[in-house]
Amino acid sequence: MKLAFIGCGNISIDHLKGLAELKKSGRNPFELVAVCDIQSERAEAFASETTRLLGNNPSVYTNYREMLEKEEIDAVSVLLSHDLHHTVAEDCFAAGVHVQMQKPLAISPSFGKKMIVDAKKYQRVLTVAEPIVLGAEAVAVARAVKDGFIGPVHLVVDYAATTEVAERGFFGGTPWRHMKGNAGAGWINDHGVHHAHLFTEVNGSIKEIFAYTDIFEKELSDGKVTIQPTGEDTAVTVFRFENGGLGHWMCTSAAHGEGTNGTWFYGGKGCVRHGEYVSLDGGNIVTMKELIKRYAADIEDNPFAHSYIELKEAIIDGITPISSAEKGLEALSVVFAALESAEIHQPVKIQEIIDGIKHTYEDTVIKEMEEMKAQA
Ligand SMILES: NC(=O)c1ccc[n+]([C@@H]2O[C@H](COP(=O)([O-])OP(=O)(O)OC[C@H]3O[C@@H](n4cnc5c(N)ncnc54)[C@H](O)[C@@H]3O)[C@@H](O)[C@H]2O)c1
């Protein structure tokens, strides 16, 4: 199948490497025939990297609509800021093209819902390349927990404090990530949506959440660009899963001096230390390698490589991907429920966000997005 990329920024190279790994093992279902970025030098440089890693010369575009018109494409990977996800996806579906979206599914839940409706309307596939639930290790952990390997999960603890903003000026080197009109929220969305997706993949749906959020750093600069962020840099949350388990989740991109990072799933028989190992009662340590052998020997190691296998299986075989648009919407709605809670000072049910019953926070995002578009 013929594939194109829209957006050749930070994350696109990881996708290219994922495709290169599949090619090396003779399992790449896609030929990357075209790449597009409004910055032509980025698109050109990315095309050269494609030639180096995949061996073919993709066509280069600076206008994705022109690319959709001129190229015979089966699927695209959309690698753009969050405010563009829903419009670009709809244009792709209307052109008869399947879509792999980057996380978060959309800038906000109502646009995520619209994208799922649009995909159905045009009978096209929509997946999310969510690396935290893809690849052998992630799949092994989720399958092991569902199999009762650590017993019922009573508590999830997740702490993330990054000093990247202190060191580089902006998270990911990109000012847009700090503006809710571009990114939907601050770090609790850009980083947090990965973790919300992880929590729900491993332990099922979250019912309700309460949060405090803040913007502690009122001005950010990398020496060239200076902004006044509108997205939260810090969030502290507590939540309860549908199955009764509890969660304590904090993230900040306003850390200085020293960062921290860790996720623990505590069950009745042991603990998953995410990305590290499983620790069972009696001091028994199970390595991720052992867990993969037992639970996910059939899955590619590289999460981005896995995302393209998922995309192909969804298109050709109609298989529901692990990282489906619906699961992406659920993760995004967990984040927005936390943000809504902080806004209205009450616990919020995730379903109230998915159903559009509570949207005070989302309204502020849409307002800023529209103002930014009007000024552009
Ligand atoms: N681990 C992960 O899964 C991961 C990591 C980083 C980013 N992401 C996600 O990937 C997406 C892109 O993030 P990024 O860090 O690569 O952003 P980025 O800002 O580095 O890159 C975006 C690119 O899109 C281009 N662009 C903007 N408007 C365009 C348009 N209309 N047509 C074509 N190109 C356009 C920009 O010039 C830029 O090169 C976001 O959704 C982000 O959340 C995921």
The ligand as a Gaussian input file, in Angstrom:
#p B3LYP/6-31G(d) Opt

LIG

0 1
 N        5.904000       9.768000      21.162000
 C        4.945000      10.229000      20.405000
 O        3.989000       9.555000      20.088000
 C        5.023000      11.640000      19.922000
 C        6.183000      12.394000      20.122000
 C        6.225000      13.696000      19.605000
 C        5.117000      14.211000      18.947000
 N        3.983000      13.453000      18.817000
 C        2.791000      14.005000      18.150000
 O        3.091000      14.148000      16.757000
 C        2.481000      15.339000      16.247000
 C        3.555000      16.250000      15.672000
 O        4.479000      16.579000      16.689000
 P        5.966000      17.038000      16.355000
 O        6.710000      17.057000      17.634000
 O        6.513000      16.252000      15.223000
 O        5.665000      18.539000      15.909000
 P        6.622000      19.536000      15.120000
 O        6.148000      20.887000      15.417000
 O        8.055000      19.180000      15.362000
 O        6.305000      19.142000      13.596000
 C        5.118000      19.488000      12.940000
 C        5.461000      19.766000      11.485000
 O        4.254000      20.038000      10.786000
 C        4.529000      21.037000       9.824000
 N        3.255000      21.649000       9.420000
 C        2.510000      22.576000      10.076000
 N        1.385000      22.828000       9.386000
 C        1.405000      22.031000       8.294000
 C        0.511000      21.822000       7.210000
 N       -0.644000      22.486000       7.111000
 N        0.860000      20.933000       6.250000
 C        2.018000      20.251000       6.328000
 N        2.915000      20.400000       7.342000
 C        2.599000      21.281000       8.305000
 C        5.478000      21.988000      10.536000
 O        6.209000      22.781000       9.613000
 C        6.367000      20.991000      11.298000
 O        7.513000      20.619000      10.552000
 C        1.687000      15.930000      17.423000
 O        0.382000      15.413000      17.393000
 C        2.430000      15.395000      18.645000
 O        1.658000      15.345000      19.820000
 C        3.932000      12.181000      19.254000

